[in-house]
Amino acid sequence: MKTVLIIEDNDDNMALITFILEKNGYATIMAENGQQGMTLADTHRPAFIILDIQLPDMNGLEVLKGIRNSEANGDIPIIAMTSYAMSGDKERLLREGCNGYIEKPIDPAKVMDQIREIVEK
């Protein structure tokens, strides 16, 4: 069973994405802030990471760069899942090193197709 790290500070969003992933056969590890997420990425080496960009302790881009520069394996697919949806944000996040971008609120019926499309590239 593949493991996914979810870095998300909103309990409702965490519960929803965890439920969807686990229903689709993934094991999940949860982090509620960026520092914890970077530590868990390094410790567990997940198959991919779902990363919220607005976190309480640091910006998601800092987390992204921290993971990319760590021993966790800079090649782990990282998917930004955020409501931070201003013009140009998607392009900026992809340019900075995210492998994909999914806007919140997520559509439970479509999110696994979106995730598979990003992870299986």
C-alpha positions in Angstrom: 0.0 0.0 0.0 1.4 3.4 -1.0 1.7 6.1 1.6 0.7 9.7 1.1 1.7 12.6 3.3 -1.0 15.3 3.7 0.2 18.6 5.0 -3.0 20.5 5.9 -3.9 22.7 8.8 -7.7 22.7 8.3 -9.4 19.8 10.1 -12.3 19.5 7.6 -10.0 19.6 4.6 -7.7 17.0 6.3 -10.6 14.7 7.0 -12.0 14.9 3.5 -8.8 14.3 1.6 -7.8 11.5 4.0 -11.1 9.8 3.6 -10.9 10.0 -0.2 -7.3 8.7 -0.3 -7.9 5.9 2.1 -11.0 4.8 0.3 -8.9 4.6 -2.8 -6.3 2.3 -1.2 -3.7 4.7 0.1 -2.3 4.8 3.6 -2.1 8.4 5.0 0.2 10.3 7.2 -1.0 13.7 8.5 0.9 16.9 9.3 -0.8 20.0 10.5 2.0 22.4 9.9 5.0 22.8 7.6 7.7 21.9 10.0 6.0 18.6 10.9 5.4 18.0 7.2 9.1 18.4 6.3 10.1 16.0 9.2 7.5 13.4 8.2 8.5 13.6 4.5 12.1 12.9 5.5 11.2 10.1 7.9 8.6 8.3 5.9 9.5 9.0 2.3 5.9 8.9 1.0 4.8 8.1 -2.5 3.6 11.6 -2.9 2.6 14.7 -0.9 -0.5 16.8 -0.7 0.6 20.3 0.4 -1.6 23.2 1.5 0.1 26.5 0.7 -1.3 28.5 3.6 0.0 26.9 6.8 0.2 28.4 10.3 4.0 28.2 10.8 5.4 28.8 7.3 4.5 29.4 3.8 3.9 26.3 1.7 6.6 27.4 -0.7 9.1 27.2 2.1 7.9 23.7 2.9 8.2 22.8 -0.8 11.7 24.1 -1.0 12.6 22.4 2.3 11.4 19.0 1.1 13.1 19.4 -2.3 16.4 20.2 -0.7 16.2 17.5 2.0 17.2 13.8 2.1 13.5 12.9 1.7 14.1 12.7 -2.1 13.6 15.8 -4.1 11.7 13.8 -6.7 8.7 13.0 -4.5 5.6 14.3 -6.4 4.2 17.2 -4.5 0.7 18.4 -5.2 -0.4 21.9 -4.1 -4.0 21.7 -2.9 -5.0 25.2 -2.0 -7.7 27.9 -2.2 -4.8 30.3 -2.8 -6.1 30.8 -6.3 -5.2 34.2 -7.6 -4.1 34.8 -11.2 -0.7 33.2 -11.9 -0.6 31.2 -8.6 -0.8 27.8 -10.4 2.0 28.7 -12.8 4.1 30.0 -10.0 3.7 26.9 -7.8 4.5 24.6 -10.8 7.5 26.7 -11.6 8.7 26.6 -8.0 8.6 22.8 -8.0 5.1 21.4 -7.4 4.2 18.6 -9.7 0.5 19.6 -9.8 -2.1 22.0 -8.5 -5.6 21.3 -7.3 -7.9 24.1 -6.2 -10.1 24.0 -3.1 -12.8 23.3 -2.5 -12.0 20.0 -4.0 -14.6 18.0 -5.9 -14.6 14.5 -4.2 -15.9 12.9 -7.4 -12.9 14.3 -9.5 -10.0 14.7 -7.1 -8.7 11.1 -7.4 -8.6 11.4 -11.2 -6.7 14.7 -10.8 -4.3 13.1 -8.4 -3.6 10.1 -10.6 -3.1 12.3 -13.6 -0.4 14.3 -11.7 1.3 11.3 -9.9 1.3 9.0 -12.9 2.9 11.4 -15.3 
